[in-house]
Amino acid sequence: MHTKKEELKVEEENETSLEDRGIINVDQRPAELMSVLVGVHTMPGKHSRRHLIRMAYALQQQTPALRAAARVDVRFVLCARPMPPEHRVFVALEARAYGDVLVLDCAENAEEGKTYTYFASLPTMLGSGSGGGGGRPYDYVMKVDDDTFLQLDALVDTLRSAPREDMYCGVGLPFHDRQFPPFMLGMGYLLSWDLVEWIATSDMVRREAMGVEDLTTGKWLNMGHKAKNRVNIFPRMYDYKSAKGEDFLENTIGVHQLKQDLRWAHTLEHFNVTRLEPSSMLLHNF
């Protein structure tokens, strides 16, 4: 049996050696490619949901067009507290098998600082903290809910023309404020790497870490006079409405509120994520 102290020590080692262990590899693709870290915020017990999301993104990452355009790393973000023993074991199995799980030293509650811990931990995890000389491991870092499906190629295409400094991108509220929305909805938003480093070193942000997650992130940036470049992708990321084709936009970046497997099935089928033709499906015994 591990003591609590030993468990926390393991978690600290996990956080500070991600690149060495291959969980995050900042040198997998040529340096000139755009790079995006997508952090899917989920909970320890959602093993089957993570496996579904993992497959959906893995198929997209294998397409030649996306691989030629960007390095997109998808990681699942969990908090260590509370984590029942069975979930601790199963999460450890996932981390060993897939190398895509980040366990942070935080409480598993979106309003108790999980997003702050996520952003603030990354520079140290990736060896690029203040004075570390590690450079910029990613151009952009994304926080996305585990009930959101992303079209990675559409996301990358949008970011291609976006600034890579002082940039905040997502579905802004109010929707009509195209130029400078005060905050982006928590279904999914991105920050440029310089803002991630600022969050990690700002005493003001640390003091204001608690609160409604998406509002709080906007509050940090507004109070710190940051994110001069704001990219409002409304209406291209939106809530699921139905399985009807007309309820999915052609230029979709993301679909939110996929809280049931059937909604995931409708969405993945609409965007033909498997890319299986009917004859291929028969050959695969579907």
C-alpha positions as CSV (number, residue, x, y, z in Angstrom):
1,M,0.0,0.0,0.0
2,H,1.2,3.5,-0.8
3,T,1.0,6.1,1.9
4,K,-0.6,9.5,1.0
5,K,2.9,11.1,1.0
6,E,4.2,8.5,-1.4
7,E,1.1,9.0,-3.7
8,L,1.7,12.8,-3.8
9,K,5.4,12.2,-4.5
10,V,4.4,10.0,-7.5
11,E,2.1,12.7,-8.8
12,E,4.8,15.4,-8.4
13,E,7.2,13.2,-10.4
14,N,4.5,12.7,-13.0
15,E,4.0,16.4,-13.4
16,T,7.7,17.4,-13.6
17,S,8.9,14.7,-16.1
18,L,6.2,14.6,-18.8
19,E,8.6,15.2,-21.7
20,D,11.0,12.5,-20.4
21,R,8.2,10.0,-20.1
22,G,6.8,10.8,-23.5
23,I,3.5,12.1,-22.3
24,I,4.3,15.4,-24.0
25,N,6.9,15.4,-26.7
26,V,7.8,18.9,-27.9
27,D,10.1,17.6,-30.6
28,Q,7.9,15.2,-32.5
29,R,7.4,17.4,-35.5
30,P,9.5,20.1,-37.4
31,A,9.9,23.3,-35.4
32,E,8.2,25.5,-38.1
33,L,4.8,23.7,-37.7
34,M,2.1,25.3,-35.7
35,S,1.8,23.5,-32.3
36,V,-1.4,23.2,-30.2
37,L,-1.9,21.4,-26.8
38,V,-5.5,20.4,-26.4
39,G,-6.3,19.7,-22.7
40,V,-9.5,17.8,-22.3
41,H,-10.8,18.5,-18.8
42,T,-12.5,15.3,-17.5
43,M,-13.0,13.4,-14.3
44,P,-11.2,10.2,-13.1
45,G,-14.3,8.0,-13.4
46,K,-15.0,8.7,-17.0
47,H,-12.8,6.0,-18.5
48,S,-15.2,5.0,-21.3
49,R,-15.7,8.6,-22.3
50,R,-12.0,9.2,-22.5
51,H,-11.5,6.1,-24.7
52,L,-14.2,7.3,-27.1
53,I,-12.6,10.8,-27.3
54,R,-9.2,9.3,-27.7
55,M,-10.3,7.3,-30.7
56,A,-12.1,10.2,-32.3
57,Y,-9.1,12.5,-32.1
58,A,-6.6,9.8,-33.0
59,L,-8.3,9.2,-36.3
60,Q,-8.2,12.9,-37.1
61,Q,-4.5,13.2,-36.1
62,Q,-3.6,10.5,-38.7
63,T,-4.8,12.4,-41.7
64,P,-2.0,13.6,-43.9
65,A,-3.4,17.1,-44.2
66,L,-3.5,17.7,-40.5
67,R,-0.1,16.2,-39.9
68,A,1.4,18.5,-42.6
69,A,-0.2,21.6,-41.0
70,A,0.3,21.3,-37.3
71,R,1.3,19.3,-34.3
72,V,-1.8,18.8,-32.2
73,D,-1.3,16.9,-28.9
74,V,-4.5,15.9,-27.1
75,R,-4.2,15.2,-23.3
76,F,-6.7,14.4,-20.6
77,V,-6.5,16.6,-17.6
78,L,-7.5,15.2,-14.2
79,C,-7.2,16.3,-10.6
80,A,-5.7,14.0,-7.9
81,R,-8.2,15.0,-5.2
82,P,-10.5,13.2,-4.6
83,M,-9.6,10.0,-6.4
84,P,-11.0,6.7,-5.1
85,P,-8.6,3.8,-5.1
86,E,-10.3,2.0,-8.1
87,H,-10.1,5.2,-10.2
88,R,-6.5,5.7,-9.2
89,V,-5.6,2.3,-10.5
90,F,-7.5,2.6,-13.7
91,V,-6.2,6.1,-14.5
92,A,-2.6,4.7,-13.9
93,L,-3.4,2.0,-16.4
94,E,-4.5,4.6,-19.0
95,A,-1.5,6.7,-18.4
96,R,0.9,3.7,-18.9
97,A,-1.0,2.4,-21.9
98,Y,-1.6,5.7,-23.8
99,G,0.7,8.3,-22.3
100,D,-2.0,11.0,-22.6
101,V,-3.1,11.6,-19.0
102,L,-2.1,14.6,-16.9
103,V,-2.9,14.2,-13.2
104,L,-2.6,17.6,-11.4
105,D,-2.4,18.4,-7.7
106,C,-5.8,20.0,-7.4
107,A,-9.4,19.5,-6.4
108,E,-11.7,17.9,-9.1
109,N,-14.0,20.9,-9.3
110,A,-14.0,23.4,-12.2
111,E,-14.8,26.2,-9.8
112,E,-12.0,25.4,-7.3
113,G,-9.0,26.3,-9.4
114,K,-8.6,23.3,-11.8
115,T,-8.2,25.5,-14.8
116,Y,-5.7,27.8,-13.0
117,T,-3.7,24.7,-12.0
118,Y,-3.7,23.4,-15.5
119,F,-2.4,26.6,-17.1
120,A,-0.1,27.5,-14.3
121,S,1.5,24.0,-14.1
122,L,2.4,23.7,-17.8
123,P,5.5,25.9,-18.0
124,T,7.2,23.9,-15.2
125,M,6.0,20.6,-16.7
126,L,7.4,21.4,-20.0
127,G,10.7,22.9,-18.7
128,S,9.9,26.4,-20.0
129,G,9.2,28.3,-16.8
130,S,10.7,31.6,-15.9
131,G,14.5,31.4,-16.2
132,G,14.3,27.8,-17.5
133,G,15.5,28.6,-21.0
134,G,13.1,26.0,-22.4
135,G,11.6,28.1,-25.2
136,R,8.1,27.9,-26.4
137,P,6.8,24.2,-26.4
138,Y,3.4,25.1,-28.0
139,D,2.1,28.1,-29.8
140,Y,-1.4,27.6,-28.3
141,V,-2.8,25.8,-25.3
142,M,-6.5,24.8,-25.3
143,K,-8.9,24.0,-22.4
144,V,-11.9,22.0,-23.7
145,D,-14.7,20.2,-22.0
146,D,-15.1,16.4,-22.3
147,D,-18.5,16.9,-23.8
148,T,-17.1,18.9,-26.7
149,F,-16.1,17.3,-30.1
150,L,-13.5,19.3,-32.0
151,Q,-12.8,19.2,-35.7
152,L,-9.0,19.5,-35.4
153,D,-8.4,20.5,-39.1
154,A,-11.0,23.4,-38.8
155,L,-9.4,24.5,-35.5
156,V,-5.9,24.5,-37.0
157,D,-7.1,26.3,-40.2
158,T,-8.6,29.1,-38.0
159,L,-5.4,29.4,-35.9
160,R,-3.3,29.7,-39.0
161,S,-4.3,33.3,-39.4
162,A,-4.5,34.1,-35.7
163,P,-1.8,36.0,-33.8
164,R,0.6,33.9,-31.8
165,E,1.1,36.4,-29.0
166,D,-1.3,37.8,-26.5
167,M,-4.2,35.8,-28.1
168,Y,-7.4,34.5,-26.6
169,C,-9.7,32.5,-28.8
170,G,-13.1,30.9,-28.3
171,V,-16.9,31.5,-28.4
172,G,-17.1,35.0,-26.9
173,L,-19.9,36.4,-24.9
174,P,-21.8,38.5,-25.7
175,F,-21.9,36.8,-29.2
176,H,-22.3,40.1,-31.0
177,D,-19.0,41.5,-29.6
178,R,-16.8,40.3,-32.4
179,Q,-13.8,42.5,-31.6
180,F,-13.2,42.2,-27.9
181,P,-15.6,39.8,-26.0
182,P,-14.9,40.0,-22.2
183,F,-14.7,36.2,-21.9
184,M,-14.9,33.0,-23.9
185,L,-17.3,30.1,-23.0
186,G,-15.8,27.2,-21.2
187,M,-16.8,24.6,-23.8
188,G,-13.4,25.3,-25.4
189,Y,-11.0,28.2,-25.6
190,L,-7.3,28.8,-26.4
191,L,-4.5,31.0,-25.1
192,S,-1.2,31.8,-26.7
193,W,1.8,30.4,-24.9
194,D,2.9,33.8,-23.6
195,L,-0.4,34.1,-21.7
196,V,0.1,30.7,-20.2
197,E,3.5,31.7,-18.9
198,W,1.9,34.9,-17.5
199,I,-0.8,33.0,-15.6
200,A,1.9,30.8,-14.1
201,T,3.8,33.8,-12.7
202,S,1.0,36.2,-11.8
203,D,0.2,36.7,-8.1
204,M,-3.0,38.4,-9.1
205,V,-4.2,35.3,-11.0
206,R,-3.2,33.0,-8.2
207,R,-5.3,35.1,-5.8
208,E,-8.2,35.0,-8.2
209,A,-8.0,31.3,-9.1
210,M,-11.4,30.3,-7.7
211,G,-14.7,31.0,-9.4
212,V,-16.9,30.1,-12.4
213,E,-14.3,28.7,-14.7
214,D,-14.8,30.5,-18.0
215,L,-15.7,33.9,-16.4
216,T,-12.7,33.6,-14.2
217,T,-10.2,33.2,-17.0
218,G,-11.7,36.2,-18.8
219,K,-11.4,38.1,-15.5
220,W,-7.7,37.4,-15.2
221,L,-7.0,38.6,-18.7
222,N,-9.1,41.7,-18.3
223,M,-7.6,42.7,-14.9
224,G,-4.1,42.1,-16.2
225,H,-4.8,44.1,-19.4
226,K,-3.8,41.0,-21.4
227,A,-5.2,39.2,-24.5
228,K,-5.3,42.3,-26.7
229,N,-5.9,39.9,-29.6
230,R,-9.3,38.2,-29.1
231,V,-10.7,35.8,-31.7
232,N,-14.4,35.1,-31.5
233,I,-15.2,31.9,-33.3
234,F,-19.0,32.1,-32.8
235,P,-21.1,30.5,-34.3
236,R,-18.6,27.8,-35.4
237,M,-18.6,26.2,-31.9
238,Y,-22.1,25.5,-30.6
239,D,-24.3,23.3,-28.5
240,Y,-25.7,20.1,-30.0
241,K,-29.4,20.5,-31.1
242,S,-30.4,17.2,-32.8
243,A,-29.2,14.5,-35.2
244,K,-30.6,16.4,-38.2
245,G,-28.0,17.4,-40.7
246,E,-29.2,21.0,-40.8
247,D,-28.3,21.4,-37.1
248,F,-24.6,20.9,-37.8
249,L,-22.8,23.8,-39.5
250,E,-20.6,23.1,-42.5
251,N,-17.6,25.0,-41.1
252,T,-17.9,23.6,-37.6
253,I,-15.0,23.8,-35.2
254,G,-16.7,22.2,-32.2
255,V,-20.0,20.7,-31.0
256,H,-20.8,21.0,-27.3
257,Q,-23.2,19.3,-24.9
258,L,-22.4,15.7,-26.0
259,K,-23.2,14.3,-22.6
260,Q,-24.7,11.1,-23.9
261,D,-23.1,8.5,-26.1
262,L,-25.9,8.7,-28.6
263,R,-25.1,12.4,-29.2
264,W,-21.5,11.5,-29.7
265,A,-22.6,8.9,-32.2
266,H,-24.8,11.4,-34.1
267,T,-22.0,13.9,-34.3
268,L,-19.2,11.5,-35.3
269,E,-21.4,10.0,-38.0
270,H,-22.4,13.4,-39.4
271,F,-18.8,14.4,-39.8
272,N,-17.8,10.9,-41.0
273,V,-15.0,10.7,-38.5
274,T,-14.4,7.0,-39.3
275,R,-14.3,7.7,-43.1
276,L,-15.7,4.2,-43.7
277,E,-17.6,3.8,-46.9
278,P,-20.6,1.4,-46.9
279,S,-18.6,-1.3,-48.6
280,S,-15.8,-0.9,-46.1
281,M,-18.2,-1.1,-43.3
282,L,-19.5,-4.5,-44.6
283,L,-16.0,-5.8,-44.9
284,H,-15.4,-4.8,-41.3
285,N,-18.6,-6.7,-40.3
286,F,-20.5,-3.5,-39.2
